Structure formats: structure tokens, C-alpha cells
């Protein structure tokens, strides 16, 4: 029987009691050996901790001949952002690392929707403003070049690949100063029960 009744309870427990290393070690023991996202994905501030259900978002480079993007410069980005639910984490991957995939306005909107944070296999911008909001953002680092005219969101709430990790809707994303890992939805109870026991 889990020590928690719902996600709010679990996430509160994880914030108080757990860290990514112990959860990762437990997952290794259960045969989930490739669940850490690449080490270049780091918190904007060392104290940031993020835990939430994954809301995967697929981004891509904008094709050179994409004329429709003049009217809709971000593709489905705003629809994906507005679809965030409480305790969800915006997780995006896909485009080349030449643009920022997240910024202050997105952080503000995500906070108002009750989202847990954002994880980007790419860059973020507006760093001082995001730090002022204390909204957990994990990315390759800071880079101000905008996604407009360079990239777009093409799908969301569908699996995405971050290096060799597949992130599916409803998986749990847990990040701290030592990295970001993805706990598959069907393994959540066992992984976190064992991690809490080990901790």
C-alpha cells in the first residue's frame, strides 16, 4: 500500500524526502537502466527541484519553405502551453539547439495553470525573470535567440524522445541539481515506494 493517496501527496513526499540519485539507483535495480535525460539538461538555479507528470511536446526546426508560419509563428506552442494541467511538466524535444524553447511569458502562464515546471532539450531565455518567478526550468542553458522564424511545436500529449529516453504522457519527471529522470507511469508506485524506503 503506497504511503500517498494522490499525486499531491507523492510530490510533497518526494520534495521532502527524495533526490534523483536515490530514485535512479532504485530504477537501476528494477531494470530501468536508461531513464536519466542527458546531463546537459540542467536547472537554471542549483536549488530548483521539479516533480510532475509529463506533458510531452514535440518541436522541430522550421522548414525553409514554411510560409504559413507568418500567421502562426510558433506552430502549436500556445495550444500546448494552454493545455497544461496542475502538476504537469512541459517536456519538449526535437529541434536543433539553435533557439530558445521557453521564456518568461511561458513560465508565467504555466505557473497560473498550476504546472510543475519545464524540461527542455534545448535552451531557455529570460533567465533573470524566470529566476524571479522561482519557476523550475531545466534546459541546456540560457540563449536568447527566439524560436519564432526558426522552429515550431508540431504535436503534444504524444511520446517524445529525449536522447535515448522516451517520455510518455503521464510519466513522472523528477529533476534536481544532479539531473532529470523519467519514471514510467506503470512503475511509479514501486519505484517511489522503494526509493522512500531506501532514503
C-alpha positions in Angstrom: 0.0 0.0 0.0 1.6 3.3 -1.0 2.4 6.0 1.5 0.5 8.5 -0.5 -3.1 8.8 -1.8 -2.6 11.1 -4.8 -0.1 13.0 -6.8 -0.1 15.9 -4.4 0.9 13.6 -1.6 3.5 11.9 -3.6 5.1 15.0 -4.9 5.2 16.6 -1.5 6.9 13.5 -0.1 9.4 13.5 -2.9 10.3 17.1 -2.3 10.9 16.5 1.4 12.5 13.0 1.3 14.0 12.2 -2.1 16.6 13.2 -4.6 17.3 12.0 -8.1 20.3 9.8 -7.2 18.3 7.5 -4.9 15.4 7.2 -7.3 17.8 6.5 -10.2 19.5 3.8 -8.1 16.2 2.1 -7.4 15.3 2.2 -11.0 18.6 0.6 -12.0 17.8 -2.2 -9.5 14.4 -2.7 -11.2 15.9 -2.9 -14.7 15.1 0.7 -15.8 18.7 1.5 -16.8 18.2 4.4 -19.2 15.8 6.8 -17.6 18.1 9.8 -16.9 17.8 12.6 -19.5 21.1 13.8 -21.0 23.4 15.5 -18.4 23.4 18.8 -20.4 19.8 19.4 -19.2 20.4 21.4 -16.0 18.4 23.5 -13.6 18.6 27.3 -14.1 19.4 27.5 -10.4 21.0 24.8 -8.3 18.2 24.9 -5.7 15.5 24.1 -8.3 13.6 20.8 -7.8 10.9 19.7 -10.2 8.5 16.8 -9.9 5.3 16.4 -12.0 3.5 14.4 -14.6 5.0 14.6 -18.1 3.1 16.6 -20.8 5.4 15.9 -23.8 5.7 18.4 -26.6 7.3 17.7 -30.0 9.2 20.6 -31.6 11.0 20.8 -34.8 13.1 23.2 -36.9 11.1 25.3 -39.2 11.4 24.2 -42.9 12.9 26.9 -45.1 9.7 27.0 -47.3 7.2 27.2 -44.4 5.1 30.2 -45.4 2.2 29.5 -43.1 4.3 30.3 -40.1 4.0 34.0 -40.7 0.5 33.8 -39.4 1.2 31.2 -36.7 4.9 31.6 -35.8 5.1 29.0 -33.1 3.0 26.2 -34.5 1.0 24.6 -31.7 3.1 26.0 -28.9 0.4 28.2 -27.4 -2.2 25.4 -27.6 0.3 23.0 -25.9 1.0 25.6 -23.2 -2.7 26.3 -22.5 -3.3 22.6 -22.3 -1.0 22.2 -19.2 -2.8 20.9 -16.2 -1.9 21.3 -12.5 1.2 19.2 -11.5 2.2 18.7 -15.1 5.6 19.3 -16.6 6.1 20.7 -20.1 8.8 18.5 -21.7 9.9 19.4 -25.2 12.5 17.9 -27.6 13.1 17.7 -31.3 14.7 20.8 -32.8 18.3 21.6 -33.3 19.9 23.6 -30.4 19.9 27.0 -32.0 16.9 28.6 -30.4 15.2 29.2 -27.0 12.2 26.9 -26.4 11.0 28.6 -23.3 10.9 32.0 -21.6 9.3 34.4 -19.1 5.8 34.6 -20.6 5.5 30.9 -20.9 6.7 30.5 -17.3 4.1 33.0 -16.1 1.3 31.2 -18.0 2.4 27.8 -16.8 2.5 29.0 -13.2 -1.0 30.3 -13.5 -2.1 26.9 -14.7 -0.5 25.2 -11.8 2.2 23.4 -13.8 5.2 21.9 -12.0 7.9 23.1 -14.3 9.5 22.8 -17.8 12.2 20.5 -19.1 13.8 21.4 -22.4 16.2 19.5 -24.6 17.2 23.0 -25.8 17.7 26.5 -24.4 15.6 28.8 -22.3 15.7 32.6 -22.2 14.6 35.5 -20.0 16.6 33.8 -17.2 16.6 36.6 -14.7 12.8 36.9 -14.9 12.3 33.1 -14.6 14.6 33.1 -11.6 12.5 35.9 -10.1 9.4 33.8 -10.6 11.1 30.7 -8.9 9.6 28.5 -11.6 11.5 25.3 -12.1 13.1 25.2 -15.6 15.7 22.7 -16.7 17.4 23.3 -20.0 20.7 23.2 -21.9 21.3 26.7 -20.6 20.5 30.3 -21.5 20.3 31.6 -25.0 18.2 34.5 -26.1 17.6 33.6 -29.8 13.9 33.2 -30.3 12.1 30.1 -31.7 10.0 32.4 -33.9 11.1 32.0 -37.6 13.3 29.1 -36.6 11.2 26.4 -35.0 7.6 25.3 -34.1 5.7 22.9 -32.0 4.0 20.2 -34.1 2.4 17.9 -31.6 1.8 17.5 -27.8 0.5 14.8 -25.4 2.3 12.3 -27.6 5.6 10.4 -26.7 8.8 12.3 -27.4 12.4 11.1 -27.4 15.0 13.0 -25.3 18.2 11.3 -26.4 17.6 7.6 -25.7 14.8 8.2 -23.2 11.1 8.0 -24.3 8.9 10.4 -22.3 5.2 9.5 -22.5 2.2 11.4 -21.2 1.7 10.7 -17.5 5.2 9.6 -16.8 6.7 11.3 -13.8 9.6 13.7 -14.4 11.8 14.3 -11.4 14.7 16.8 -11.5 17.2 18.4 -9.2 20.8 19.6 -9.3 22.1 16.1 -10.2 19.9 15.5 -13.2 16.4 14.8 -14.6 14.9 11.4 -14.8 11.7 9.9 -16.2 9.7 7.3 -14.2 7.4 5.3 -16.4 3.8 5.7 -15.4 3.3 1.9 -14.7 6.3 1.8 -12.4 5.6 4.9 -10.3 4.2 3.1 -7.2 7.0 0.6 -6.9 9.8 3.0 -7.8 8.8 5.7 -5.3 7.9 3.2 -2.5 11.3 1.6 -2.8 13.0 5.0 -3.0 11.3 6.3 0.1 12.3 3.1 1.9 15.9 3.4 0.8 16.1 7.1 1.7 
